[in-house]
Amino acid sequence: MRIETTRSANAVRLEHAAGFHGSPTHLVDQLVPLARQAIERDEPLATALAPTTEQALDDRLGGAVGSADRVVRLRPADSGPAGASAQTVAARWALDLRAMGVAKGRPVTVLSEHAAALDGSDGRFWTELDAALNVALADLPVRITCFYPELPLHLEILEGARRNHPLLLDGGELRPNPAHHDPRAVLTARPAARPPVLGPPDERLTFSAWQLHDVRTAVERALSGNGYERERVEDIVLAVNELATNAVEHGTPEARMSLWTGRHGLMCEIDDGGTLRDPLPGLQAPHPAEPRGRGVWIARQLCDSLHVWADGHGTHVRVHATP
């Protein structure tokens, strides 16, 4: 698989705003002018909206949103066996939006809506998603407005939205948000919840920097005979090797790998006892002149899902890779 590491040549123009609504009608009322502006400017439009919301918006705009060649539906979070990862959503959106911007040569308007199904136990998914978007989209010409209910189930959702968005949509106008904080500072103060606990692994391996060959061999063996094409096997082995190398170089001299295989594909977890210095690693394409620091970014491009978190025991990375 070929991996492009060149960042966008566009000037940094990310506009990340939060809007709040009291009802479905109020939400659509705010979406209409934003979508209409993008259409009138002949700029690409991407959405992450509930089907009912998108249908109501399309009705109000006379069918303009329903055109497949005009609007891109961004890929939603996939809870799957690995658990919903806000980091993975941000990485996927960045990949899609970069391609849209390059193809059209214009800024992209993104309209996003809160989905209660992803709240989890405390709503921190949304805090992590908005922080991750600030990092992943930082060098892209994107205007993204994220809409949240005025009275969500979890107060964390509102507090996270206010901390993460540089702009607020107020009366149809974008205004600077004085409560905005750096995304990494937000997650350092309020770490995201760990993903769901998995059952006993099929294989567990403790390794050092001198045993990375054993890591690669174990992953290749786990994939063998499970429907993975040779090129896909090489991609996954490369991804896990990058993560394992990071663990023993930047974490602790010894780390542990756990593997699960089954009908959902390969699940792999790398655990080390080190401190996670960046709560959102590998979300920006590294500059070609940067000699290091691209391992997690490469792994994100090669896996279906990659999630990094920390706790009192160290730093953990979980990847999910299907054939």
Secondary structure, DSSP 4 states (H G I P E B T S, - for coil): -----PPP-SPP--EEEEEEESSHHHHHHHHHHHHHHHHHTT--EEEE--HHHHHHHHHHTTTSTT-TTTEEEPPPP--TTT---HHHHHHHHHHHHHHHHHHHSS-EEEEEE--GGG-TTTSHHHHHHHHHHHHHTTTS-EEEEEEEESS-S-HHHHHHHHHH-SEEEETTEEEE-TT---HHHHHHHSPPPPPPPP---SEEEEE-GGGHHHHHHHHHHHHTTTT--HHHHHHHHHHHHHHHHHIIIII-S-EEEEEE-STT-EEEEEEESS--S-SSTT-SPPPTT--S--HHHHHHHHSSEEEEEEETTEEEEEEEE--
